[in-house]
Amino acid sequence: MKIALIGPVYPFRGGIAHHTAQLNAALRARNHQVLLISFRRQYPGWLYPGISDRDPSHPVLSPRAEYLLDPLNPNTWRQTIQRIEDFAPDMVILQWWTTFWSLAFHRLSATLRSRNITVIYLIHNVFPHEQRPWDAPLARLALRQGCRFICQNPHEAQRLRELLPAVEETVCPLPVFPRRTEQNVARSSARERLMISADEQVLLFFGIVRPYKGLRTLLEALAIMRQQGSAPTLIIAGEFWESRRDYQQLIHKLGLTAQVRIDDRYIPDEEADLYFSAAELFVAPYLAGTQSGSVALALGYGLPVIATERIADGVSPEFRDKLVVVKSGDAAALAQAIRSQLDRADNPAPVRPSPKQDWDRLVALIEQYGATSQPSQGKE
């Protein structure tokens, strides 16, 4: 099939960019002809809360993308539509995770549907994590123009049905990401380079620090464990999008200063290898959300994961034996789960699985949509 895929890729950073690049590779591996369209810019600088939305890593995947779209420039929308029409695809796949792109995606999807091109929305989040009053009408504006919808979590499928009651969607769990680089770093070597002793028990919290990710609950769980005589090391590796000082004050108040390490920045792929290789356990204590790219990455490294029920449904079935689920916001339950995992007699260095089957499942669903002659209607 001929498929146009629209979404961020390198040099943009983050889980959606990695997902787009990996999906592009998986589609090409199945001999599909892919037109990959990315962005001239993702957001205006004043809107992005981090230091930069550009990835400092050396990319493992170097997708052949055409950087055409600007969210605030309608001329680029018209140019993109013309490029897609010239390509004459069987379908167009749009990555959906933020309502900031709703006007551009509405124009693209409405015009392409009028040309009898199937439009598929691959939905990471129906609404942004910190939802605002205008997000629902903006999401409805764009998504109602879709023909097919792939959600990566049952919670998001329900949100989509509440937004567009007539919609037909399919749930396909977020595929596990392969490791970020071709390095194969041994745990002992990773710990030596990070100056972590071999006998330390190491937990990893990885990714942007935002309120909904539950880092405070994790720190409270560590304080409970400390009172019970257990003091594992916690590495917080990721850029803070809220007050780092507040967290440092909480760490000091809870008596955790000696066992918490903070690396407050976007972690390049080459260094992510070190953190995931050094850790024994990945912790995702989310208070909200749907699925997590960091969890998918941890599973790709073979790490066992403790996650809350808020995101557990987004994990692929083949990897759920690596997953321990706890109630969100329950520090005592989280402390018990961490202690149980660390006390296991066999806690070897992780064996990295092959995520190919996960991506093949997503591609097979896309192929199934392509074989269906009459797309369902996304309109209300």
C-alpha positions as CSV (number, residue, x, y, z in Angstrom):
1,M,0.0,0.0,0.0
2,K,0.9,3.6,-0.3
3,I,0.7,5.3,3.1
4,A,1.2,8.9,4.1
5,L,2.3,9.2,7.7
6,I,2.1,12.6,9.5
7,G,3.8,13.2,12.8
8,P,7.0,14.5,14.5
9,V,10.3,12.7,13.9
10,Y,14.0,13.5,14.7
11,P,15.2,16.2,15.3
12,F,12.1,16.7,17.4
13,R,12.3,14.9,20.7
14,G,10.0,12.8,22.8
15,G,7.9,9.6,22.7
16,I,5.7,10.6,19.8
17,A,8.7,11.3,17.6
18,H,10.2,8.0,18.5
19,H,6.8,6.3,17.8
20,T,6.5,7.9,14.4
21,A,10.0,6.9,13.3
22,Q,9.5,3.3,14.6
23,L,6.1,3.0,12.8
24,N,7.6,4.3,9.6
25,A,10.3,1.7,9.8
26,A,7.8,-1.1,10.6
27,L,5.6,-0.1,7.6
28,R,8.6,0.0,5.3
29,A,9.7,-3.4,6.6
30,R,6.4,-4.8,5.4
31,N,7.1,-3.3,1.9
32,H,4.7,-0.5,2.1
33,Q,5.5,2.7,0.3
34,V,5.5,5.5,2.9
35,L,5.5,9.2,2.5
36,L,6.6,10.5,5.9
37,I,5.6,14.1,6.5
38,S,6.9,16.0,9.6
39,F,6.9,19.5,10.9
40,R,8.9,22.7,10.1
41,R,8.2,23.5,13.7
42,Q,6.2,21.7,16.3
43,Y,5.2,24.5,18.6
44,P,6.1,28.2,18.8
45,G,8.9,28.7,21.4
46,W,6.8,30.6,23.8
47,L,4.3,27.7,24.1
48,Y,6.8,24.9,24.8
49,P,7.5,24.5,28.6
50,G,10.8,22.8,28.2
51,I,14.2,24.2,27.2
52,S,13.9,22.9,23.7
53,D,11.8,20.5,21.7
54,R,14.9,19.4,19.7
55,D,16.6,16.1,20.4
56,P,20.4,16.3,21.0
57,S,20.8,12.6,20.4
58,H,22.5,10.9,17.4
59,P,19.4,9.2,15.8
60,V,19.3,5.4,15.6
61,L,16.6,5.7,12.9
62,S,17.1,8.4,10.3
63,P,13.7,8.5,8.5
64,R,13.5,10.1,5.1
65,A,11.0,12.8,6.1
66,E,9.7,15.8,4.3
67,Y,9.4,18.7,6.8
68,L,6.4,20.6,5.5
69,L,3.9,21.5,8.2
70,D,3.7,24.5,10.4
71,P,0.8,24.7,12.9
72,L,0.3,28.4,12.4
73,N,0.9,28.8,8.7
74,P,-2.1,27.7,6.5
75,N,0.1,28.0,3.4
76,T,2.0,24.9,4.6
77,W,-1.3,23.1,5.1
78,R,-2.1,23.6,1.4
79,Q,1.3,22.6,0.4
80,T,1.0,19.4,2.4
81,I,-2.4,18.5,1.0
82,Q,-1.0,19.0,-2.5
83,R,2.1,16.8,-1.8
84,I,-0.2,14.1,-0.4
85,E,-2.5,14.3,-3.4
86,D,0.5,14.0,-5.8
87,F,1.6,10.9,-3.8
88,A,-2.0,9.4,-4.2
89,P,-1.9,7.3,-1.1
90,D,-4.4,4.6,-0.1
91,M,-4.6,6.1,3.4
92,V,-3.2,8.9,5.6
93,I,-2.2,8.3,9.2
94,L,-2.1,11.3,11.6
95,Q,-0.5,11.1,15.0
96,W,-2.9,12.7,17.5
97,W,-1.8,13.8,21.0
98,T,-2.4,17.5,21.3
99,T,-5.3,19.9,20.4
100,F,-2.7,22.5,19.4
101,W,-2.6,20.9,16.0
102,S,-6.4,20.7,15.6
103,L,-6.9,23.5,13.1
104,A,-4.2,22.2,10.8
105,F,-5.3,18.6,11.1
106,H,-9.0,19.5,10.6
107,R,-8.0,21.2,7.3
108,L,-5.9,18.3,6.2
109,S,-8.3,15.5,7.1
110,A,-11.4,17.2,5.8
111,T,-9.8,18.0,2.5
112,L,-8.3,14.6,2.1
113,R,-11.6,12.8,2.9
114,S,-13.3,14.9,0.3
115,R,-10.8,13.4,-2.2
116,N,-11.8,9.9,-1.1
117,I,-8.6,9.2,0.8
118,T,-9.0,7.2,4.0
119,V,-7.9,9.2,7.1
120,I,-6.7,7.3,10.1
121,Y,-6.1,9.0,13.5
122,L,-3.6,7.2,15.7
123,I,-4.6,8.5,19.1
124,H,-2.1,8.7,21.9
125,N,-4.3,11.1,24.0
126,V,-7.7,12.4,23.0
127,F,-7.0,15.5,25.2
128,P,-3.8,16.9,26.6
129,H,-2.8,15.7,30.0
130,E,-3.6,19.0,31.6
131,Q,-7.0,19.5,30.0
132,R,-8.5,23.0,29.4
133,P,-12.1,24.0,28.6
134,W,-11.4,24.5,24.9
135,D,-9.7,21.1,24.3
136,A,-13.0,19.2,23.8
137,P,-14.3,21.4,21.0
138,L,-10.9,21.6,19.3
139,A,-10.5,17.8,19.5
140,R,-14.0,17.3,18.1
141,L,-13.2,19.7,15.2
142,A,-10.3,17.6,14.0
143,L,-11.2,14.1,15.0
144,R,-14.7,14.2,13.5
145,Q,-13.0,14.2,10.1
146,G,-11.4,10.8,10.6
147,C,-12.5,7.6,9.0
148,R,-10.8,5.2,11.3
149,F,-9.3,5.5,14.8
150,I,-6.6,3.5,16.6
151,C,-6.4,4.1,20.3
152,Q,-3.6,2.7,22.4
153,N,-5.5,2.4,25.6
154,P,-9.1,1.4,26.6
155,H,-9.4,4.7,28.6
156,E,-8.7,6.8,25.5
157,A,-11.1,4.7,23.5
158,Q,-13.8,5.5,26.0
159,R,-12.9,9.2,25.9
160,L,-13.2,9.1,22.1
161,R,-16.6,7.5,22.2
162,E,-17.8,10.2,24.7
163,L,-16.5,12.9,22.4
164,L,-17.8,11.3,19.2
165,P,-20.6,8.8,20.1
166,A,-20.9,7.4,16.5
167,V,-17.2,6.6,16.1
168,E,-15.8,3.1,15.7
169,E,-12.4,2.6,17.2
170,T,-9.9,-0.2,17.7
171,V,-7.6,-0.5,20.7
172,C,-4.1,-1.6,19.9
173,P,-1.7,-1.3,22.9
174,L,1.3,1.0,22.6
175,P,4.1,-1.1,21.1
176,V,7.3,-1.6,23.1
177,F,10.1,0.5,22.0
178,P,13.5,-1.1,21.1
179,R,16.5,0.3,22.9
180,R,17.6,3.7,21.9
181,T,21.0,2.8,20.5
182,E,22.9,-0.2,19.3
183,Q,25.0,-0.2,22.4
184,N,24.8,-3.3,24.7
185,V,25.9,-1.9,28.0
186,A,26.4,-4.3,30.9
187,R,24.9,-3.4,34.2
188,S,28.3,-3.3,35.9
189,S,29.8,-1.0,33.2
190,A,26.7,1.3,33.3
191,R,27.0,1.6,37.1
192,E,30.7,2.3,37.0
193,R,30.2,5.1,34.5
194,L,27.4,6.5,36.6
195,M,29.4,6.1,39.8
196,I,26.9,3.7,41.3
197,S,28.2,0.9,43.5
198,A,27.5,-2.7,42.5
199,D,25.6,-3.5,45.7
200,E,23.1,-0.6,45.5
201,Q,19.5,-1.3,44.6
202,V,18.6,1.1,41.9
203,L,15.1,2.4,40.9
204,L,14.6,4.5,37.8
205,F,12.0,7.3,37.2
206,F,12.6,8.4,33.6
207,G,11.1,11.2,31.5
208,I,9.7,14.7,31.8
209,V,8.6,15.5,35.4
210,R,5.0,16.6,35.4
211,P,2.4,16.6,38.2
212,Y,0.3,13.7,36.7
213,K,3.3,11.4,36.7
214,G,3.2,10.9,40.5
215,L,6.8,11.5,41.5
216,R,5.6,12.8,44.9
217,T,3.9,9.5,45.6
218,L,7.1,7.7,44.8
219,L,9.1,9.8,47.2
220,E,6.6,9.2,49.9
221,A,6.9,5.5,49.2
222,L,10.7,5.7,49.6
223,A,10.2,7.4,52.9
224,I,8.0,4.6,54.1
225,M,10.6,2.0,53.0
226,R,13.3,4.0,54.8
227,Q,11.4,3.8,58.0
228,Q,11.2,0.0,57.5
229,G,15.0,-0.2,57.0
230,S,15.2,-0.3,53.2
231,A,17.0,2.5,51.3
232,P,17.2,1.9,47.5
233,T,18.7,4.5,45.3
234,L,16.3,6.5,43.1
235,I,17.5,8.1,39.9
236,I,15.2,10.8,38.5
237,A,16.4,11.3,35.0
238,G,14.4,13.9,33.0
239,E,13.6,17.5,32.6
240,F,11.4,19.2,35.2
241,W,8.4,20.9,33.9
242,E,7.4,22.0,37.4
243,S,9.3,23.4,40.3
244,R,12.5,21.3,41.0
245,R,13.0,23.3,44.2
246,D,9.7,22.0,45.6
247,Y,10.8,18.4,45.0
248,Q,14.2,19.0,46.5
249,Q,12.6,20.5,49.6
250,L,10.3,17.4,49.8
251,I,13.3,15.1,49.4
252,H,15.1,16.9,52.3
253,K,12.0,16.9,54.5
254,L,11.6,13.1,54.0
255,G,15.2,12.4,54.8
256,L,16.0,11.0,51.3
257,T,18.8,13.3,50.2
258,A,21.4,10.6,50.4
259,Q,19.5,8.2,48.2
260,V,17.9,10.3,45.5
261,R,19.9,11.4,42.4
262,I,18.5,14.0,40.0
263,D,19.5,14.6,36.4
264,D,17.3,17.5,35.4
265,R,17.5,17.6,31.6
266,Y,16.4,15.8,28.5
267,I,18.4,12.6,28.4
268,P,20.0,11.9,25.0
269,D,19.6,8.3,23.7
270,E,23.3,7.5,24.2
271,E,22.9,8.2,27.9
272,A,19.5,6.7,28.3
273,D,21.2,3.3,27.7
274,L,23.3,3.9,30.8
275,Y,20.3,4.6,33.1
276,F,18.2,1.7,31.9
277,S,21.1,-0.7,32.0
278,A,22.1,0.4,35.5
279,A,18.6,0.1,37.0
280,E,17.0,-3.0,38.5
281,L,13.4,-1.7,38.5
282,F,11.5,1.0,36.6
283,V,8.7,2.8,38.5
284,A,5.8,4.7,36.8
285,P,3.6,5.9,39.7
286,Y,1.2,7.9,37.4
287,L,-1.8,9.6,38.9
288,A,-3.4,10.2,35.5
289,G,-2.6,9.5,31.8
290,T,-3.2,6.6,29.5
291,Q,0.0,4.9,28.3
292,S,3.6,5.8,28.8
293,G,6.4,5.9,26.3
294,S,8.9,5.6,29.1
295,V,7.2,2.3,30.3
296,A,7.3,1.0,26.7
297,L,11.0,1.9,26.6
298,A,11.7,0.2,29.9
299,L,10.1,-3.0,28.8
300,G,12.1,-2.8,25.6
301,Y,15.2,-2.8,27.8
302,G,13.8,-5.9,29.6
303,L,13.3,-4.1,32.9
304,P,10.5,-5.1,35.3
305,V,8.1,-2.3,35.8
306,I,5.8,-1.1,38.6
307,A,3.0,1.1,37.3
308,T,-0.4,2.3,38.4
309,E,-3.7,1.1,37.0
310,R,-3.9,4.4,35.2
311,I,-1.5,3.3,32.5
312,A,-1.3,-0.5,32.9
313,D,-4.0,-1.1,30.3
314,G,-1.8,0.5,27.7
315,V,0.9,-2.3,28.1
316,S,1.0,-5.0,25.4
317,P,-0.2,-8.4,26.6
318,E,3.1,-10.1,25.8
319,F,4.9,-7.9,28.3
320,R,2.5,-7.9,31.2
321,D,4.5,-10.6,33.1
322,K,7.1,-7.9,33.6
323,L,4.5,-5.5,35.1
324,V,3.3,-5.1,38.7
325,V,0.2,-2.9,39.0
326,V,-0.5,-0.7,42.1
327,K,-3.3,1.7,42.9
328,S,-2.4,5.3,41.9
329,G,-1.7,7.7,44.8
330,D,-1.2,4.9,47.3
331,A,2.4,5.4,48.7
332,A,2.1,2.4,51.1
333,A,1.1,0.0,48.3
334,L,3.8,1.3,46.1
335,A,6.4,0.9,48.8
336,Q,5.3,-2.7,49.4
337,A,5.5,-3.5,45.6
338,I,9.0,-2.0,45.3
339,R,10.2,-3.9,48.3
340,S,8.7,-7.2,47.0
341,Q,10.4,-6.7,43.6
342,L,13.8,-5.8,45.1
343,D,13.6,-8.7,47.6
344,R,13.3,-11.3,44.8
345,A,16.2,-13.7,45.0
346,D,16.8,-13.7,41.3
347,N,17.2,-10.1,40.1
348,P,19.6,-10.5,37.1
349,A,20.5,-7.9,34.5
350,P,17.6,-7.5,32.1
351,V,17.3,-9.6,29.0
352,R,16.1,-7.4,26.2
353,P,13.2,-8.7,24.2
354,S,12.4,-8.2,20.6
355,P,9.6,-5.7,20.1
356,K,9.0,-6.6,16.5
357,Q,5.8,-8.6,17.2
358,D,4.3,-5.5,18.9
359,W,4.9,-3.3,15.9
360,D,3.8,-6.0,13.5
361,R,0.4,-6.1,15.3
362,L,-0.1,-2.4,14.7
363,V,1.0,-2.6,11.1
364,A,-1.4,-5.6,10.6
365,L,-4.3,-3.5,11.9
366,I,-3.4,-0.6,9.5
367,E,-3.3,-3.2,6.7
368,Q,-6.7,-4.4,7.7
369,Y,-8.1,-0.9,7.5
370,G,-6.5,-0.5,4.0
371,A,-8.2,-3.7,2.8
372,T,-11.7,-2.4,3.9
373,S,-13.4,-0.7,1.0
374,Q,-15.9,1.4,3.0
375,P,-14.3,3.4,5.9
376,S,-16.5,4.1,8.9
377,Q,-17.6,7.6,9.6
378,G,-16.0,9.7,12.3
379,K,-18.5,12.4,12.2
380,E,-21.2,12.8,14.9
